[in-house]
Amino acid sequence: MRTSIIVLLTVFLTQNLAAQFHTLNMPQGSPRVQETQRLGITEITLDYGSPAVRNRDVWNDVIPQGGDPIAWRAGANMATTIEFSTDVKIEGKPLQAGKYGLHIIPQNDTYTLLFAHNYNQWGSYYLDRDNDITMEVTVQPETCTTSEQLDYEFLNRTENSLVIGLEWGEKRIPFKIEVDLNKTVVESLRSELRGINTYHWQAWNDAARWCLDHDTNLEEAYEWVNRSINGGYNGFAAHRDIRNLVTKVNLIAKLGKTEELQPTLDQAQDLVTQDWEANYLTQTLLRDGFYEQGLKLTDQNLKTFPKAWFLHLNKSLAHYFLGDKKKALNGANKALDLAPEPRKARIREIISEINAGNYQFPS
């Protein structure tokens, strides 16, 4: 009897000890990888196990194939997850911000990607395709440089899109991510300008400048640049600067608020103390099509900076756009005489373009 009890106790302890998981930090055969990249202001975070090929035909022998379609975890061990901090589009289909399990079903030579809101799963064994899946997309594979370890690459990046490619062996499974850049950035700017950035004139100006450069949300951008200049409650944190005044000039041109132009120019000119500031302001006017105002301010600033070759060039271009080629050529030749040697070649090109009548501001 005593022997039987000892045997049973030994079996019980052995089974329980074997079931214990320790917390030692040890190398893993399929190390866990976490990677975050930004698309615009959208953070994309991947978390996956990275198995090695180890001389296997992974796309035929490791990943489930044939018969009824079976989902694969798109990595090793715990299911791969992908998280988006804003709404996105996957292969043109909308997907809300959030964290998703990423599973893949291979079928013939196409791959169906499953984005599961039930993301905390071991592998794909218990994935309920009817109830766990938020969205599915089907993509075509590509060949790629051999990747011994499974990994995800961020490819073909533009301002508002990129391609994520699962690469393992010599095959890539790509899928395109897109964001509504204007919507996500403007919403973020509105939120951030209510925090600590509300006390910084540069933040208001930079937010307005971003909208201007992307031709979006211009009326609110005009409010933001005025906040940069005039400050908040009782003028708190007001800061009048050549940079935010130039931003305001640009927005005046975009919005057609020409009644605001002269007061803004008066404020800006009062701040000009260096020749580069005069150049910045007068060139802005010419680029925005305010040729008469640009000519007037250039003449005014040449009294203070008579040897500033770039101001002579701005005066030349003002005359050119106002239709006076003779005065334009006189000004350009004056700029050529005063300019440093590295600049002369471009000025000669501009003189030729003025003569030909095809000069345009570089984009």
C-alpha angles and dihedrals in degrees: 000000000000090000092052091052092050091050092050092047091049091051091047094050092044092052093047095045090050090053094055118106116211127206100228114143102237135157114272128215090225104030118209115248126199119186132171126191131172128233106191098317094327114112115215115195125189124191117184146144112250113214123187126237093232094187093305130133089239099178092055107026106030102035114065112260138175133018117044111004110266123196120237124207094236090234136014138301111348111035117270114259130202123192131194123196092205137025113286142176121241113201087339096310119116119244124181123236112274147085122298139180110240116217130169131210114199114206121170102315099329129085126214114208116210121201108201124196086200091071105156100087138129103242117314099293096112099033110139104209093193097051109019102051123093098178143357130202130179121219140176122243126239135202118249142173109293113276113194092190119049108248143158120241127200107222144172093020120193130169092275107017145043139170122240113206125194103212125192127152106337098326131093126196104201129192128178123234121198132181132196092243098188094047096046095044096045092048089050093048092052090052096045094048088062091060133057091317090070087081096055120082090200091062093055091047094047091049090051091046092052091053090046093051090049095042093234138120090008100162092054089043088057089055090049095052090048088052088052090053101037102031129221132282109006089354093297113175093005114166126177109201137162089244099056091039090055089050088053091050089052091051092047088057093047095046098037093237091148093155086071095051103085097046088049092049091049090054092047095047090052088061097051110113101144133052094240089058090053090049093048092051099043094043089051090055092050094048090050092051097252092131099157093049090046092052092048094050093044091055089047093051094044088066087064098034105030095162097049100120093195091058090053087051091050089051089050092052092047089056090046094055090044089057102253105124095172094058089041091057092045091054094045092051090050089052089049091055093051101038123102116254097259089058099048097082093058092046090053088053090051090051089053091049091050090051090049092044094232104106116138132174110256111253 
